[in-house]
Amino acid sequence: MAKKSAIEKNKRRERLVKKFAAKRAALKAASVNEELPIEERFAAVLKLAELPRNSSAVRIRNRCEVTGRPRAYYRKLKMSRVALRELGSNGLIPGLVKSSW
């Protein structure tokens, strides 16, 4: 089980990303728009830099929904390999059979 503080920090980042998504997208579009004057584009870059760092989507870490583990994460299942193996062995995931040879 991951530290509760790390899990909560990631949840806080997800909330910030959702909150600032529209504003961040508008500023990014303005900063790369070649039709705008250079002063307006630079102002957009400065406004973008003033936004909270944790409102950037790249700062979100994929974590297991079950354990909070940050590594060996399967996106399709939203869980780590350890949790997947445990739930599969208990028969809680339909269609998954633990192989043995």
N, C-alpha and C positions, 0 to 999 in steps of 0.2 A: 504494500500500500504506500502510495506516495505521500509526501508531507501535505497536510491540510492547507498550509499557507501557500504552497506552490499551486495547488488545485484552485484555490480561491483567487490567487493572482491571475491565473489564466482566465477564469470566469470574468474577472473585472476587466481584463483586456478585451474579451469578446463583447462585453457591454459597451465599452468605449468605441470599439470599431463600428458597432451598429449605430451608435449615437452620432458619430462624426462622418459616416460613410458618404452622405450626400454632399456635405460641405467639402470634404477632401476630394471627391471626384470632380466637383465644379472647379476647385482651385487647380487641380492637376490639368484639367482640360484647358483652362485659361493660360497656364504656364507653358504649354506646348503649342498653343495656337499661333501659327506664323503670321496670321492676319492682324493680330493685335500689336500695338506699339511696344517697343522693348521695355518702356517704363512700367506699363501695365503688367506685362509678363513677369518682370522682376518683382513687382509688388505682390503678385499672386504667389511667387515662390517664397517671399518673406512671410506672407500670411500662412502658407502651408507649414513653414518652419515653426510658427507660433503654436500650432496645434499640439496637443499632448502626444508624446512619442508612442504611448501605448494605444493610441487610436489608429495606428497603422496595422493593416491586416497581416503583414509579414511577422509581427511580433507574437502572434498566437501560435501556441505549441499544440500539436495534435496529441491528445492524451486519451488513454483508455477510459471509457465511460464507467467501467466496473471498478478498476483499481486506481486509476489516475496515473498509471505508468506511462512515461513519455517515450520510451523506446519500443521497437518491434511492434508498431501500430499498424493495424489493417484498416485502411480507410473505409472500405466497403462495409465492414462490420462494426467500426468505431470501437474496437477493443484491441488489446495487446495479445500477443501469441500465448502468453501464460494464462490469461483469463479465458481465451478461446479453448485452449487445451483442457483446462479445468471444467469448464461448462460442457464441453464436448464429451468428456469422460463420464460426466454425471448424466448425460443424455438430455440436456436442456436445450441443445441446438438441433432443430429438425434437419435430418439429412446428413449430419456430420457423424462419421464413424472414425474412431481412433484406430489407425492402422497398427498392426503388429505382425512381425515376420520372424 
